[in-house]
């Protein structure tokens, strides 16, 4: 199993799409966080001001790169047919799939451990007198949640792509979901009761200091329940991808 994981890790780190997908996000996410912090500090005067909102606002853009990375980790092999070589080397499809999941998880964990603290400190520099510290209520929880959120987004994308066996098909579903889920659907009163259980909506609760009656980010559940809901979506997608891989020809 260790050799299989190392083989999958070799695929990831030697493909150009990995660098061109994750490196810009690693640079731009903290930069956007700084300017978001500066903008909110100068224009937002409410007592309900949430300093974590501008802190992790840029992750709503960075998650798109994470999703694309998760899609390409599987979809590129299907589009080129190279998955056949991989399955020839590792005939046990469950092991092959698990190794890919482990390699993607390790990669995004490393990315998140770098990006989340950089994003936090950049945003606090922009917030100035409205900044918060690592010891303030909810901050440590939000940072841990942000790391988990990025990992779950990548695995959700991986599982969905494995189910569809197509990068384009997965992106057609994921990109509108990640754009409309947080920016639109969750703010429509008529469907909010259902939309709040979408994976991105649920996972992002932990990234804010919200109250249950918050008109924008308040939910019927708490932050860790939200992560649990998102994890459930991810597990279903991963199991669906495994089922398709085991039952269909490459």
C-alpha positions as a Markdown table, in Angstrom:
| # | Residue | x | y | z |
|---|---|---|---|---|
| 1 | Unk | 0.0 | 0.0 | 0.0 |
| 2 | Unk | 2.8 | 2.4 | 0.8 |
| 3 | Unk | 4.3 | 1.8 | -2.7 |
| 4 | Unk | 1.0 | 2.5 | -4.3 |
| 5 | Unk | 0.5 | 5.7 | -2.4 |
| 6 | Unk | 4.0 | 6.9 | -3.3 |
| 7 | Unk | 3.2 | 6.1 | -7.0 |
| 8 | Unk | 0.1 | 8.2 | -6.8 |
| 9 | Unk | 2.1 | 11.0 | -5.1 |
| 10 | Unk | 4.6 | 10.8 | -7.9 |
| 11 | Unk | 1.9 | 11.3 | -10.5 |
| 12 | Unk | 0.6 | 14.3 | -8.6 |
| 13 | Unk | 3.9 | 16.1 | -8.1 |
| 14 | Unk | 5.2 | 15.5 | -11.6 |
| 15 | Unk | 2.1 | 16.7 | -13.5 |
| 16 | Unk | 2.2 | 20.4 | -14.4 |
| 17 | Unk | -1.5 | 20.9 | -13.7 |
| 18 | Unk | -0.7 | 20.4 | -10.0 |
| 19 | Unk | 1.7 | 23.4 | -9.8 |
| 20 | Unk | -0.4 | 25.6 | -12.1 |
| 21 | Unk | -3.6 | 24.8 | -10.1 |
| 22 | Unk | -2.3 | 25.1 | -6.5 |
| 23 | Unk | 0.6 | 27.6 | -6.7 |
| 24 | Unk | -1.5 | 30.6 | -7.9 |
| 25 | Unk | -4.1 | 29.9 | -5.2 |
| 26 | Unk | -1.3 | 29.7 | -2.6 |
| 27 | Unk | -0.1 | 33.2 | -3.6 |
| 28 | Unk | -3.4 | 34.9 | -4.4 |
| 29 | Unk | -5.5 | 33.7 | -1.5 |
| 30 | Unk | -3.5 | 35.6 | 1.2 |
| 31 | Unk | -3.2 | 38.6 | -1.1 |
| 32 | Unk | -7.0 | 38.8 | -1.5 |
| 33 | Unk | -7.4 | 38.2 | 2.2 |
| 34 | Unk | -5.3 | 41.3 | 3.0 |
| 35 | Unk | -7.3 | 43.6 | 0.6 |
| 36 | Unk | -10.6 | 42.1 | 1.9 |
| 37 | Unk | -9.5 | 42.9 | 5.5 |
| 38 | Unk | -8.6 | 46.4 | 4.5 |
| 39 | Unk | -11.9 | 46.9 | 2.7 |
| 40 | Unk | -14.0 | 45.6 | 5.6 |
| 41 | Unk | -12.1 | 47.5 | 8.2 |
| 42 | Unk | -12.8 | 50.8 | 6.5 |
| 43 | Unk | -16.4 | 50.3 | 5.5 |
| 44 | Unk | -18.0 | 48.0 | 8.1 |
| 45 | Unk | -19.0 | 49.7 | 11.4 |
| 46 | Unk | -21.7 | 47.3 | 12.7 |
| 47 | Unk | -21.4 | 45.9 | 16.2 |
| 48 | Unk | -22.2 | 42.5 | 14.6 |
| 49 | Unk | -19.0 | 42.7 | 12.6 |
| 50 | Unk | -17.5 | 39.3 | 12.0 |
| 51 | Unk | -13.7 | 39.6 | 11.7 |
| 52 | Unk | -13.5 | 36.0 | 10.4 |
| 53 | Unk | -15.6 | 36.8 | 7.4 |
| 54 | Unk | -13.0 | 38.9 | 5.6 |
| 55 | Unk | -10.3 | 36.6 | 7.1 |
| 56 | Unk | -11.5 | 33.6 | 5.1 |
| 57 | Unk | -13.4 | 35.3 | 2.4 |
| 58 | Unk | -10.6 | 34.6 | -0.1 |
| 59 | Unk | -11.0 | 30.8 | 0.6 |
| 60 | Unk | -14.3 | 31.0 | -1.4 |
| 61 | Unk | -12.1 | 31.7 | -4.4 |
| 62 | Unk | -9.3 | 29.4 | -3.4 |
| 63 | Unk | -11.7 | 26.5 | -3.1 |
| 64 | Unk | -12.2 | 26.6 | -6.8 |
| 65 | Unk | -8.5 | 25.7 | -7.4 |
| 66 | Unk | -8.8 | 22.9 | -4.8 |
| 67 | Unk | -11.9 | 21.5 | -6.6 |
| 68 | Unk | -10.1 | 21.7 | -10.0 |
| 69 | Unk | -7.1 | 19.9 | -8.5 |
| 70 | Unk | -9.4 | 17.1 | -7.1 |
| 71 | Unk | -11.1 | 16.8 | -10.5 |
| 72 | Unk | -7.8 | 16.5 | -12.4 |
| 73 | Unk | -6.4 | 14.0 | -10.0 |
| 74 | Unk | -8.8 | 11.5 | -11.4 |
| 75 | Unk | -10.3 | 13.0 | -14.6 |
| 76 | Unk | -6.9 | 13.4 | -16.3 |
| 77 | Unk | -6.3 | 9.7 | -16.2 |
| 78 | Unk | -9.7 | 8.9 | -17.7 |
| 79 | Unk | -9.4 | 11.5 | -20.5 |
| 80 | Unk | -5.9 | 10.2 | -21.6 |
| 81 | Unk | -6.6 | 6.5 | -20.9 |
| 82 | Unk | -3.6 | 6.3 | -18.6 |
| 83 | Unk | -5.8 | 4.8 | -15.9 |
| 84 | Unk | -5.5 | 1.5 | -17.7 |
| 85 | Unk | -1.7 | 1.5 | -17.0 |
| 86 | Unk | -2.4 | 2.3 | -13.4 |
| 87 | Unk | -4.9 | -0.5 | -13.0 |
| 88 | Unk | -2.5 | -2.9 | -14.8 |
| 89 | Unk | 0.1 | -2.1 | -12.2 |
| 90 | Unk | -2.4 | -2.2 | -9.3 |
| 91 | Unk | -5.2 | -4.6 | -10.3 |
| 92 | Unk | -6.9 | -4.3 | -6.9 |
| 93 | Unk | -9.1 | -1.3 | -7.7 |
| 94 | Unk | -9.9 | -0.6 | -4.1 |
| 95 | Unk | -6.3 | -0.2 | -3.2 |
| 96 | Unk | -5.7 | 1.9 | -6.3 |
| 97 | Unk | -8.5 | 4.2 | -5.4 |
| 98 | Unk | -7.6 | 4.4 | -1.7 |
| 99 | Unk | -4.0 | 5.3 | -2.6 |
| 100 | Unk | -5.2 | 8.1 | -4.8 |
| 101 | Unk | -7.5 | 9.4 | -2.0 |
| 102 | Unk | -4.5 | 9.3 | 0.4 |
| 103 | Unk | -2.2 | 11.1 | -2.0 |
| 104 | Unk | -4.7 | 13.9 | -2.7 |
| 105 | Unk | -5.5 | 14.3 | 1.0 |
| 106 | Unk | -1.8 | 14.6 | 1.9 |
| 107 | Unk | -1.2 | 17.1 | -0.9 |
| 108 | Unk | -4.2 | 19.3 | 0.1 |
| 109 | Unk | -3.3 | 19.0 | 3.8 |
| 110 | Unk | 0.2 | 20.5 | 3.0 |
| 111 | Unk | -1.4 | 23.2 | 0.9 |
| 112 | Unk | -4.0 | 24.1 | 3.6 |
| 113 | Unk | -1.4 | 24.1 | 6.4 |
| 114 | Unk | 0.5 | 26.8 | 4.5 |
| 115 | Unk | -2.5 | 28.7 | 3.0 |
| 116 | Unk | -4.8 | 29.0 | 6.0 |
| 117 | Unk | -2.3 | 30.6 | 8.5 |
| 118 | Unk | -1.0 | 32.9 | 5.7 |
| 119 | Unk | -4.6 | 33.9 | 4.9 |
| 120 | Unk | -5.4 | 34.6 | 8.5 |
| 121 | Unk | -2.4 | 36.8 | 9.2 |
| 122 | Unk | -2.7 | 38.6 | 5.9 |
| 123 | Unk | -6.3 | 39.4 | 6.7 |
| 124 | Unk | -5.5 | 40.6 | 10.2 |
| 125 | Unk | -2.9 | 42.9 | 8.9 |
| 126 | Unk | -5.5 | 44.4 | 6.6 |
| 127 | Unk | -8.1 | 44.6 | 9.4 |
| 128 | Unk | -5.8 | 46.8 | 11.5 |
| 129 | Unk | -7.5 | 47.8 | 14.8 |
| 130 | Unk | -10.4 | 45.4 | 14.1 |
| 131 | Unk | -8.1 | 42.4 | 13.9 |
| 132 | Unk | -8.3 | 39.3 | 16.1 |
| 133 | Unk | -5.6 | 37.0 | 17.5 |
| 134 | Unk | -5.1 | 33.3 | 17.6 |
| 135 | Unk | -6.4 | 33.2 | 21.2 |
| 136 | Unk | -9.7 | 35.0 | 20.5 |
| 137 | Unk | -12.9 | 32.9 | 20.7 |
| 138 | Unk | -13.6 | 30.9 | 17.6 |
| 139 | Unk | -10.3 | 31.7 | 15.8 |
| 140 | Unk | -8.6 | 28.3 | 16.4 |
| 141 | Unk | -11.8 | 26.5 | 15.6 |
| 142 | Unk | -12.1 | 28.4 | 12.3 |
| 143 | Unk | -8.6 | 27.7 | 11.3 |
| 144 | Unk | -8.9 | 24.0 | 11.9 |
| 145 | Unk | -12.2 | 24.0 | 10.1 |
| 146 | Unk | -10.7 | 25.8 | 7.1 |
| 147 | Unk | -8.1 | 23.1 | 6.8 |
| 148 | Unk | -10.7 | 20.4 | 7.0 |
| 149 | Unk | -13.0 | 22.3 | 4.6 |
| 150 | Unk | -10.3 | 22.5 | 1.9 |
| 151 | Unk | -9.5 | 18.8 | 2.3 |
| 152 | Unk | -13.2 | 17.8 | 2.0 |
| 153 | Unk | -13.7 | 20.0 | -1.1 |
| 154 | Unk | -10.8 | 18.2 | -2.9 |
| 155 | Unk | -12.1 | 14.7 | -1.9 |
| 156 | Unk | -15.7 | 15.6 | -2.9 |
| 157 | Unk | -14.4 | 16.7 | -6.3 |
| 158 | Unk | -12.3 | 13.5 | -6.6 |
| 159 | Unk | -15.2 | 11.3 | -5.7 |
| 160 | Unk | -17.6 | 13.0 | -8.1 |
| 161 | Unk | -15.1 | 12.8 | -10.9 |
| 162 | Unk | -14.6 | 9.1 | -10.3 |
| 163 | Unk | -18.4 | 8.6 | -10.4 |
| 164 | Unk | -18.8 | 10.6 | -13.7 |
| 165 | Unk | -15.4 | 9.4 | -15.2 |
| 166 | Unk | -15.2 | 12.9 | -16.8 |
| 167 | Unk | -13.4 | 16.1 | -15.7 |
| 168 | Unk | -15.8 | 18.3 | -17.7 |
| 169 | Unk | -18.9 | 16.6 | -16.2 |
| 170 | Unk | -17.6 | 17.1 | -12.7 |
| 171 | Unk | -16.6 | 20.7 | -13.3 |
| 172 | Unk | -20.1 | 21.4 | -14.8 |
| 173 | Unk | -21.6 | 20.3 | -11.5 |
| 174 | Unk | -19.0 | 21.6 | -9.0 |
| 175 | Unk | -18.3 | 25.1 | -10.3 |
| 176 | Unk | -21.9 | 26.3 | -10.3 |
| 177 | Unk | -22.4 | 24.7 | -6.9 |
| 178 | Unk | -19.4 | 26.4 | -5.4 |
| 179 | Unk | -20.3 | 29.7 | -7.0 |
| 180 | Unk | -24.1 | 29.7 | -6.4 |
| 181 | Unk | -24.1 | 27.7 | -3.2 |
| 182 | Unk | -22.4 | 30.3 | -1.1 |
| 183 | Unk | -23.1 | 33.4 | -3.1 |
| 184 | Unk | -26.7 | 32.9 | -4.2 |
| 185 | Unk | -28.7 | 29.9 | -3.3 |
| 186 | Unk | -28.2 | 30.1 | 0.5 |
| 187 | Unk | -29.5 | 33.7 | 0.5 |
| 188 | Unk | -32.8 | 32.9 | -1.3 |
| 189 | Unk | -35.4 | 32.6 | 1.5 |
| 190 | Unk | -37.6 | 30.2 | -0.5 |
| 191 | Unk | -35.0 | 27.5 | -0.8 |
| 192 | Unk | -32.6 | 28.4 | 2.1 |
| 193 | Unk | -34.0 | 25.7 | 4.3 |
| 194 | Unk | -32.8 | 23.1 | 1.8 |
| 195 | Unk | -29.7 | 24.9 | 0.4 |
| 196 | Unk | -28.2 | 25.2 | 3.9 |
| 197 | Unk | -27.4 | 21.5 | 3.7 |
| 198 | Unk | -25.4 | 21.7 | 0.5 |
| 199 | Unk | -21.8 | 20.7 | 1.1 |
| 200 | Unk | -20.2 | 24.2 | 0.8 |
| 201 | Unk | -23.0 | 25.9 | 2.8 |
| 202 | Unk | -22.6 | 23.4 | 5.6 |
| 203 | Unk | -18.8 | 23.4 | 5.7 |
| 204 | Unk | -18.4 | 27.2 | 5.7 |
| 205 | Unk | -20.4 | 27.7 | 8.9 |
| 206 | Unk | -17.2 | 27.0 | 10.9 |
| 207 | Unk | -15.4 | 29.8 | 9.1 |
| 208 | Unk | -17.6 | 32.5 | 10.6 |
| 209 | Unk | -18.5 | 33.9 | 14.1 |
| 210 | Unk | -22.2 | 33.6 | 13.5 |
| 211 | Unk | -25.4 | 33.7 | 15.5 |
| 212 | Unk | -28.4 | 31.4 | 14.8 |
| 213 | Unk | -30.4 | 34.5 | 13.7 |
| 214 | Unk | -27.7 | 35.8 | 11.4 |
| 215 | Unk | -29.6 | 36.6 | 8.2 |
| 216 | Unk | -26.7 | 35.6 | 6.0 |
| 217 | Unk | -24.7 | 32.9 | 7.7 |
| 218 | Unk | -26.9 | 31.6 | 10.5 |
| 219 | Unk | -27.9 | 28.0 | 10.1 |
| 220 | Unk | -30.1 | 25.5 | 12.0 |
| 221 | Unk | -26.9 | 23.6 | 13.1 |
| 222 | Unk | -23.6 | 24.4 | 14.6 |
| 223 | Unk | -20.1 | 24.6 | 13.0 |
| 224 | Unk | -19.0 | 21.1 | 13.7 |
| 225 | Unk | -22.3 | 19.7 | 12.7 |
| 226 | Unk | -21.8 | 21.6 | 9.4 |
| 227 | Unk | -18.4 | 19.9 | 8.9 |
| 228 | Unk | -20.1 | 16.6 | 9.6 |
| 229 | Unk | -22.7 | 17.3 | 6.9 |
| 230 | Unk | -20.0 | 18.2 | 4.5 |
| 231 | Unk | -18.0 | 15.1 | 5.4 |
| 232 | Unk | -21.1 | 13.0 | 4.8 |
| 233 | Unk | -21.5 | 14.4 | 1.3 |
| 234 | Unk | -17.8 | 13.6 | 0.7 |
| 235 | Unk | -18.1 | 10.1 | 1.9 |
| 236 | Unk | -21.1 | 9.4 | -0.3 |
| 237 | Unk | -19.2 | 10.8 | -3.3 |
| 238 | Unk | -16.1 | 8.8 | -2.6 |
| 239 | Unk | -18.0 | 5.6 | -2.1 |
| 240 | Unk | -19.9 | 6.2 | -5.3 |
| 241 | Unk | -16.6 | 6.7 | -7.1 |
| 242 | Unk | -15.3 | 3.4 | -5.7 |
| 243 | Unk | -18.4 | 1.6 | -6.8 |
| 244 | Unk | -18.2 | 2.9 | -10.3 |
| 245 | Unk | -14.5 | 2.1 | -10.5 |
| 246 | Unk | -15.1 | -1.5 | -9.4 |
| 247 | Unk | -18.0 | -2.2 | -11.7 |
| 248 | Unk | -17.1 | -0.5 | -14.9 |
| 249 | Unk | -14.3 | -1.1 | -17.4 |
| 250 | Unk | -11.5 | 1.5 | -17.5 |
